[in-house]
Amino acid sequence: MIQQSTIQQSTVETPETKAHAHPNYGAIWLALLGLTVVELVVAQLPKWLPDVQGITRIMIILLVGLALAKALLVALFFMHLRFERKTFVVIVSVPVILAVVLVLALLPDVGFHG
């Protein structure tokens, strides 16, 4: 009886040892596939709607948004960031935010010289 209670105590899950549930990788893959198909359709918008003013700019904005959505899915589920501690997510997010700020800060310069 002593051995049985010892075994039960050792198998109790604590927050440190509790494993996260595995995400449905098939569903995530299908979501990524669906976003890729939408990207292919969006890339054809200038051909299909040549008379729309600013269609190229709209297409670029949509493609960047779709790419960010796909990157977020990959980071959250395939890189398991969704199951990490919040401090780790902050540590990973800060450089990404700084990179976006850098790109946005350099866009006017590219616009004047490009």
Protein Blocks (a to p, Z undefined) as FASTA:
>chain_A
ZZmmmmmmmmpccfklpccddddfklmmmmmmmmmmmmmmmmmmmmmmmmbghklmmmmm
mmmmmmmmmmmmmmmmmnommmmcfklmmmmmmmmmmmmmmmmmmmmmmmmmZZ
